[in-house]
Each structure stands twice: as C-alpha cells, then as structure tokens.
Amino acid sequence: MQFSGPFRDSNGASRYVRTTYWALGQDRLAGLAVEAGFVDPGWRMPQETGFFQPLLVARASK
C-alpha cells in the first residue's frame, strides 16, 4: 500500500510526501527477526499488553 500527497508543514509551506506501507504477517515478521540475528521470537497479544497491535518480543543473540 502506498500513501502520497501534498501536505502543509507547520509554517504553511506545501510539501509532497510519499511512503510505502508493508503489512507483514506474524510468521513473516518473526522470521525476519530471526534472519536479523534475534532468537526466541514470540508474540504478546493486545489483551496481555494493552497495546492495540500484537507486540513482537525477541532477544538479541549472544
């Protein structure tokens, strides 16, 4: 998904901003964390943390 469009900064000047949003599944995101060197990835659910989204928790490898 991409978002783009003209926006005004705090001074009223126009700026054009473009970004890409990636929606990754839990398995894919946990796999990317392992590929990056993290270990024991796990998920904490919103009812457990109070956050709106699930939270990925992993440890840095030694």
N, C-alpha and C positions, 0 to 999 in steps of 0.2 A: 504494500500500500504506500502511496506517496502523497505527501501534503506539500502544497506550494501555493504561493500567492503573495500579493503585496501586503505589507504591514507597515504601520507607523511606529517609530521608536518614541521614547519619552519626550523628545524635542519636536515631534510632529513631522520629522523627515520620513519620507517613504523609503522602504527597503523591500527587496524581493528575497524571500527565503524559500529554500527547497530542502526537503529531507525525505528519507526513506524509513519506513517503519517495518520491522520484521516481527511477525508473530511466530514464535517458536514453541513447539510442544515441550512438555516437561522432559520427556526422554531425550529429545534432541539437545535441549539446553544442558541437561546433566551430562550428556556425552561430550559436549563441547568443553565443559568444565574439566572433565577427566583428561581430555586431549591437551588442555592447557596446563596440566600438572596437578590438579586438585584431586583429593581422594575422599572416599566415603560421601558422595553427594546424597543428599536427602531433602525432602520437601516438608515444610511446615505449612499447614493449611490455615486459612483465614480465621476459622473458629478457635484455633490454638493461639494465634499471634495477635489478632485484632487488626491486621493489615487487610486491605481489600483484595490483594492478589496473593497467590501462594508464594512462599519465600524459599528460595534455594539456599541450602546451607551445605558447605563443604569445607574441608581442611586443606591447607597447603601441604604438599608432600615434603618430607624431610630431605 
